[in-house]
Amino acid sequence: MAKNIIPITDLRNTTEISKLCHDAKEPIYVTKNGYGDLVIMSTETLEIYETKINELEEAVRILQSELEYAKTGVAHNARELLPKLKEEAFNEVYGANSRSSK
């Protein structure tokens, strides 16, 4: 698949760039002085990429679970693990001490 590459000076024509982004349905690479500088895409393309990323992340989690089961022979109940996983995610985002400081 050939990349769509344009120079940064082409960004002046916003209507043409918008059409290119929507028609290409893939990222457009923008160069500045001959080097990669930016990547632009339509919001529709961004949503497709985000969906693909989420699906791949889910597949990785499933494979990690299967690998853990293969190593340990222990399967975990999702309902029992969910509160712990939520707590870990909360602590990762907000810090471990944020709930105790309220």
C-alpha positions in Angstrom: 0.0 0.0 0.0 1.5 3.3 -1.1 1.6 6.1 1.5 -0.1 9.4 0.7 2.6 12.0 1.3 2.2 15.7 0.8 4.3 18.7 1.6 3.2 21.0 4.4 2.6 23.8 1.9 -0.3 21.8 0.5 -2.2 22.3 3.8 -3.2 25.8 2.6 -5.9 24.3 0.4 -8.1 22.9 3.2 -10.9 21.8 0.9 -8.6 19.7 -1.2 -6.9 18.2 1.9 -10.2 17.4 3.5 -11.3 15.6 0.3 -8.0 13.7 0.1 -8.3 12.6 3.7 -11.9 11.4 3.2 -11.2 9.7 -0.1 -8.0 8.0 1.0 -9.5 6.5 4.1 -6.0 6.2 5.6 -3.5 8.6 7.2 -1.9 11.3 5.1 1.8 11.9 5.8 2.8 15.6 5.8 6.5 16.5 5.2 8.3 19.7 6.2 11.7 20.4 4.4 11.6 16.8 3.1 11.2 15.1 6.4 8.1 13.6 8.1 6.4 16.1 10.3 2.7 15.4 10.7 0.0 12.8 10.0 -3.6 13.8 9.3 -6.7 11.8 8.7 -10.5 12.1 8.7 -12.3 11.5 11.9 -13.9 8.4 10.2 -10.5 7.0 9.6 -9.4 7.8 13.2 -12.4 6.0 14.6 -11.6 2.9 12.4 -8.0 2.9 13.7 -9.2 3.3 17.3 -11.6 0.4 16.9 -8.8 -1.8 15.5 -6.5 -0.8 18.3 -9.2 -1.7 20.9 -9.8 -5.0 19.2 -6.1 -5.8 19.2 -5.7 -4.8 22.9 -8.6 -7.1 23.7 -7.0 -10.0 21.7 -3.8 -9.4 23.6 -5.6 -9.6 27.0 -7.3 -12.8 25.9 -4.0 -14.3 24.8 -2.4 -13.3 28.1 -5.2 -15.0 30.0 -4.8 -18.1 27.9 -1.0 -18.1 28.5 -1.5 -17.7 32.2 -4.0 -20.5 32.3 -1.6 -22.7 30.3 1.2 -21.9 32.7 -0.7 -22.2 36.0 -3.8 -24.3 35.1 -5.8 -21.7 37.1 -8.8 -20.0 35.5 -10.2 -16.9 37.2 -13.8 -15.9 37.6 -14.2 -12.6 35.8 -16.8 -11.4 38.4 -14.4 -11.9 41.2 -11.5 -10.2 39.4 -13.5 -7.2 38.1 -13.4 -5.2 41.3 -9.7 -5.8 41.7 -9.0 -4.8 38.1 -11.1 -1.6 38.4 -9.2 -0.7 41.6 -5.8 -1.3 39.8 -7.0 0.8 36.8 -8.2 3.6 39.1 -4.8 3.6 40.9 -2.9 3.6 37.6 -4.8 6.7 36.4 -5.2 8.6 39.6 -2.5 7.3 41.9 -2.7 4.8 44.7 -3.3 7.4 47.4 -6.1 9.4 45.8 -9.0 7.5 47.4 -7.5 7.6 50.8 -7.0 11.4 50.7 -10.7 12.2 50.2 
